[in-house]
Amino acid sequence: MHVRCIIVDDSRRFTDAARLLLEREGLVVVGTASNGSDAIDLVDALSPDLVLLDIDLGEESGFDVAKKLGSYHAGPSAAERPEIILVSMHDEEDFADLIEASPVAGFLAKSDLSGDAIRDLLRRNARSE
């Protein structure tokens, strides 16, 4: 599965490390952003398949950014919207209700981030639709 993605995180250290890891594992990282506004601009300009979105973007909530991406980048069909996977240093259980209510494909802990974990989550999400 060929996946083009954008990484949205306010930590340059994390985006650099995640980019190296994911590119080694077969994903194509087409851009990085540190805030919601830049993320929306990149999605519009680059039409990625996937947005990896940190839940905690400093003063911004990743949940708010996910909602904006889901509604702002609507396009003519839902098929044109990128999938969104939330990432965090925190446990999924800390945000379970918010994750369930958000327009995302799922959640990955930053410590579990890998190309295989992303592809598995995207496959599971496609089957459940």
C-alpha positions, -999 to +999 in steps of 0.1 A: +000+000+000+016+033-012+008+060+014+016+097+010+014+115+044+019+147+062+031+148+098+016+175+120+034+180+153+048+210+171+080+191+179+106+194+151+125+166+168+096+143+165+087+152+129+123+147+118+125+113+136+091+101+124+099+112+088+131+091+088+114+061+103+083+062+081+103+068+049+126+038+057+094+017+061+079+026+027+057+056+034+062+089+015+063+119+038+053+148+015+054+175+042+054+185+079+035+212+098+036+225+133+001+239+135-035+235+122-034+263+097-002+250+080-016+215+081-047+227+062-026+245+037-004+214+031-035+192+027-049+216+001-015+219-018-003+182-016-035+161-014-019+134+009-036+101+017-029+105+054-024+131+081-005+120+112-018+145+137-005+151+173-032+155+198-013+182+217-001+210+194+009+234+221-020+259+223-040+240+197-059+208+201-053+181+176-090+172+179-100+207+168-076+205+138-090+170+129-125+185+128-113+214+106-096+190+083-126+169+081-150+197+072-127+222+055-112+198+031-145+182+021-140+182-017-166+166-039-164+133-021-153+118+011-128+096-009-108+128-016-103+135+021-071+123+037-074+097+065-063+112+098-045+092+125-041+109+159-008+104+177+003+111+212+028+104+240-002+097+262-022+065+263-052+060+241-074+054+271-068+090+282-086+102+251-109+073+242-142+093+241-127+122+222-111+098+197-144+080+192-162+112+186-136+126+161-135+122+123-103+101+124-093+066+113-077+059+147-050+065+172-014+054+176+009+060+205+041+077+193+060+048+208+041+024+185+045+045+154+057+024+124+048+019+087+032-014+095+011+000+124-002+027+101-010+003+072-027-021+096-048+007+112-058+020+077-068-016+065-089-021+097-106+012+092-114+005+055-129-029+064-151-013+091-166+013+067 
